[in-house]
Amino acid sequence: MTERTRSLRKALLEGLVIVASILIAFALDASWDSYQEAQAEQEILRTLLAEFEEAAERIAATIEVEKRSLAASASLMDHLGPTPPDLPADSMEALVFTIYAVNTLEVPAGALNSLLASGDLGLISSDSIRRALTRWPALVSDVRENHDWQRETTDNVIIPHISRHVAVRSAARRLEYATWGPSSFTLDPGPLQRDPVFEGLLSWGVARQTARLLESEILLDACLELVAMVRRELDAGATQHQL
């Protein structure tokens, strides 16, 4: 083997070593970047999981309030009409309070809003989770709009009408629900029980309450499905990290 051939082989070997070193460096960088992205995704998912678990609790609590309100409406409907059965004043007061003391749904959204605003949604690898997260704000907004509309109607139409038969104090008229209770006003059941306008308002309210309850249950199902998807993704990520 000539000296020239040996030199060419040596140069070629050195070149291969350099190329291999560069490729290994790129591979290590890509692996480290992938690891960092996976860690970032896991942290995002953990934060979202905590937020949606809290949201599910709040929605479930709201549903229980709505169910009690609907049951109170049905009970009160049985005591209305031209010749209604007797209903003690304190029972009427308690029913009216239970029916109308329903607050607007509030769910935590800080983590999701920050994620959507930051543009980091793409760090979540699951298409299903990304789609569900993108749809979530609109679902909540629809339910909240109906809650707000129901509350405004109660505040501006129903409570003023009840006030014709009831000495409602100002806090109750403004529907400050935290302080409004059966002891907040003195009610004369008879005229209100025989009032056809109030009966119509209550009947209309039952239909709205039923629709609102259904919407809240649908929202809870969507929330629980998101919680389940995020948990599965976290479990899959933890298993992959162990491997």
C-alpha positions in Angstrom: 0.0 0.0 0.0 1.4 3.3 -1.1 1.9 6.3 1.2 -0.7 8.2 -0.8 -3.3 5.5 -0.3 -2.6 5.4 3.4 -3.0 9.1 3.7 -6.3 9.0 1.8 -7.6 6.3 4.0 -6.6 8.2 7.1 -8.2 11.4 5.9 -11.4 9.5 5.0 -11.5 7.8 8.5 -11.0 11.2 10.2 -13.8 12.6 8.1 -16.1 9.8 9.0 -15.3 10.3 12.7 -16.1 14.0 12.4 -19.4 13.3 10.6 -20.3 10.7 13.1 -19.5 13.0 16.0 -21.7 15.7 14.4 -24.5 13.2 13.9 -24.2 12.0 17.5 -24.3 15.6 18.8 -27.4 16.3 16.7 -29.0 13.1 18.0 -28.2 14.0 21.6 -29.6 17.5 21.1 -32.8 16.2 19.6 -33.1 13.6 22.3 -32.6 16.3 25.0 -35.1 18.6 23.2 -37.6 15.8 23.1 -37.1 15.0 26.8 -37.6 18.7 27.7 -40.8 18.9 25.6 -42.1 15.7 27.2 -41.4 17.2 30.6 -43.1 20.4 29.7 -46.1 18.5 28.4 -46.4 16.5 31.6 -46.3 19.7 33.7 -49.0 21.3 31.5 -51.2 18.2 31.8 -50.8 18.0 35.6 -51.8 21.7 35.9 -54.8 21.1 33.6 -55.8 18.0 35.5 -56.0 19.9 38.7 -58.0 22.7 37.1 -60.5 20.4 35.4 -61.0 18.2 38.6 -61.9 21.4 40.4 -64.2 22.4 37.5 -66.0 19.1 37.7 -66.6 19.5 41.4 -68.1 23.0 40.9 -70.3 21.8 38.1 -71.5 18.8 40.1 -72.3 21.2 43.0 -74.2 23.5 40.7 -76.2 20.5 39.3 -77.2 19.6 42.9 -78.5 23.1 43.5 -80.3 23.1 40.2 -82.0 19.8 41.1 -83.1 21.1 44.4 -84.4 24.2 42.7 -86.4 22.1 40.1 -87.8 19.9 42.9 -88.9 23.0 44.8 -90.6 24.4 41.7 -92.5 21.2 41.2 -93.6 21.2 44.8 -94.7 24.8 44.6 -96.6 24.2 41.4 -98.7 21.6 43.3 -99.8 24.5 45.7 -100.9 27.0 43.0 -104.2 27.6 41.4 -107.6 29.2 42.0 -108.2 27.1 45.1 -104.8 25.9 46.2 -104.1 23.7 49.1 -102.9 25.3 52.3 -99.2 26.2 52.4 -97.6 27.7 55.5 -95.9 31.0 55.0 -92.5 29.6 56.1 -92.8 26.7 53.6 -93.7 29.1 50.8 -90.7 31.3 51.7 -88.3 28.3 51.8 -89.6 27.1 48.4 -89.3 30.5 46.7 -85.8 30.9 48.1 -84.7 27.5 46.9 -86.1 28.1 43.4 -84.6 31.4 42.7 -81.4 31.5 44.8 -79.3 29.9 42.0 -76.0 31.5 41.3 -74.2 31.7 37.9 -71.9 28.9 37.2 -68.2 29.7 37.9 -65.4 27.3 36.8 -61.7 27.8 37.0 -60.0 28.6 33.7 -56.7 30.2 34.5 -54.4 27.4 33.4 -56.3 26.7 30.2 -56.5 30.4 29.3 -52.8 30.8 29.9 -52.0 27.8 27.7 -54.2 29.0 24.8 -52.7 32.5 25.0 -49.1 31.2 25.2 -49.4 29.2 22.0 -48.0 26.1 23.8 -51.1 24.0 23.1 -49.0 22.2 20.4 -46.8 20.8 23.2 -49.7 18.4 24.0 -49.2 15.4 21.7 -52.8 14.1 21.9 -55.0 15.4 19.1 -58.1 14.4 21.1 -57.0 16.4 24.1 -56.1 19.5 22.0 -59.5 19.4 20.3 -61.4 19.0 23.6 -59.4 21.9 25.2 -60.1 24.1 22.2 -63.9 23.4 22.5 -64.1 23.8 26.2 -64.4 27.6 26.5 -67.3 27.7 24.1 -69.1 25.0 26.1 -68.7 26.9 29.4 -69.7 30.2 27.7 -73.0 28.7 26.5 -74.0 27.4 29.9 -72.9 30.7 31.6 -74.9 32.8 29.2 -78.0 30.8 30.0 -77.4 31.1 33.7 -76.8 34.8 33.4 -80.0 35.2 31.3 -82.0 33.2 33.8 -80.7 35.3 36.7 -81.4 38.6 34.9 -84.9 37.4 34.2 -85.4 36.5 37.8 -84.0 39.8 39.0 -85.9 42.0 36.6 -89.2 40.1 36.1 -89.9 37.4 38.7 -88.7 39.0 41.9 -90.4 42.3 41.2 -93.6 40.4 40.6 -93.2 38.5 43.8 -92.6 41.8 45.5 -96.3 42.7 44.9 -97.2 40.1 47.5 -94.0 40.1 49.6 -92.2 42.7 51.6 -88.8 41.9 50.1 -85.9 43.9 51.5 -83.6 45.6 49.0 -80.8 43.0 49.3 -83.2 40.3 48.2 -84.5 42.4 45.3 -81.0 42.7 44.0 -80.6 38.9 44.3 -77.6 39.0 46.6 -78.0 35.3 47.1 -75.5 35.0 49.9 -77.7 37.1 52.2 -81.1 36.4 50.9 -82.9 33.6 52.7 -86.4 32.6 54.0 -86.0 35.1 56.8 -85.3 38.0 54.4 -89.0 38.7 53.7 -92.5 38.2 55.0 -94.8 36.4 52.6 -98.5 36.2 52.4 -98.9 32.8 50.6 -102.6 33.1 49.6 -102.5 35.9 47.0 -99.3 34.5 45.4 -100.7 31.0 45.3 -103.8 32.2 43.4 -101.8 34.6 41.1 -102.1 33.2 37.5 -99.2 35.4 36.3 -96.9 33.9 39.0 -98.1 30.4 38.1 -97.2 31.2 34.4 -93.8 32.5 35.4 -93.1 29.5 37.5 -94.2 27.1 34.8 -91.9 28.9 32.3 -89.2 28.7 34.9 -89.5 25.0 35.2 -88.9 24.6 31.5 -85.9 26.8 31.7 -84.6 25.0 34.8 -85.0 21.7 33.0 -83.0 22.9 30.0 -80.3 24.5 32.2 -79.9 21.3 34.2 -79.5 19.2 31.0 -76.9 21.7 29.8 -75.0 21.5 33.1 -75.0 17.7 33.0 -73.7 17.7 29.4 -70.9 20.1 30.5 -70.1 17.9 33.4 -69.8 14.8 31.1 -67.5 16.8 28.8 -65.4 17.9 31.8 -65.1 14.3 33.2 -64.1 13.0 29.8 -61.4 15.6 29.6 -60.2 14.6 33.1 -60.1 10.9 32.0 -58.2 11.7 28.8 -55.6 13.8 30.6 -55.1 11.1 33.3 -54.6 8.5 30.6 -52.0 10.7 28.8 -50.2 11.4 32.1 -50.1 7.7 32.9 -48.8 6.9 29.4 -46.1 9.5 29.7 -45.0 8.2 33.1 -44.8 4.7 31.8 -42.7 5.8 28.8 -40.4 7.7 31.1 -39.8 4.6 33.2 -38.9 2.6 30.1 
